[in-house]
Amino acid sequence: MSKRNVSRRQFLNYTLTGVGGFMAAGILMPMVRFAIDPVLKASASGGYVATSQKVSELTAEPIRVDYTFDQIDGWYESQVTNTAWVYKADDGKIVALSPVCKHLGCTVAWNTDKEHPEQFFCPCHMGRYTKDGVNVPGTPPIKPLDVYETQEKDGILYLGLLKPHEGA
Amino acid sequence: MKWTFKETGMYEESKEYVDSLIIPMNPITFGAQMKQFSSMHEFMTILTMEVEKQLKGRLLLMPALTYWSEGQEKAGLIDIWKVKLAEAEFKHIFWITSDSEWKRYEDKLPGTLLWIPAIGLEYLEEGQARQMMNDQVRQIIDMLTQSWNK
């Protein structure tokens, strides 16, 4: 027989505190977890979306780069594929332009107007932009094309947020 | 522009730039062709949405004109639309459908009929379907821009 006797009062105290503690923990844990959840979640690389474009394959000629992301649009979530016009500028910087015309939102394309080569052209109302995305005066658009933030990771091009053109 | 509150508002503001109307036409039935027609509807929806996305600033995409494949007179439909279209000022009107029946009414329709045989997207894998769709969209956009430049 051990000398340390546990009285009935002590036994009940220990058991109830123990069980109560577990119960409290069981209730509080999910709450705490829930409260700090956004902190624990790994950030999706700051809103950058991966494309399938290798940075090393970019040239001075703008090319169409597609990227897909999940868009929540009011009621439903859907996969949306968007496009950017990407090229390497003379100073080696990567330029990614939004294809959305600043006039009324049509999609512009590179070098499709035979009379004005080496420009972005909007088929809707003949809007034109020079290669750096600046609108050609006298055509309907009044603002330059928006510019994507870009990032290179493992040789792959990532597109970030759309920003208004700096030269504006 | 789409048939939504926001974009019809945009249309009213910039009417002088929007001179084209696209009307998709889809047959419906509870009969044997139900699956075929629903596939057509799916194809038309994606196709017209894509075209709208690319040429948003110059065209208004109507909600699809949906009609019973049997028992609904196409000639009657055309008559109503003719009157209503005359009230609006669209220079270019494009009727777009996978229903070959419309071929017989081509000269009665005000505007241009674009008959596009539906691709059964359900038989293709994702990448292929996307590619096929892109090609179709490109061709339709070429047709539209050509008639604009005429």
Interface residues (C-beta under 8 A of the other chain):
Chain A: T81 C101 H103 L104 G105 C106 T107 C122 P123 C124 H125 P140
Chain B: M10 S14 Y17 V18 K53 Q54 L55 K56 G57 R58 R130 I141 T145 W148
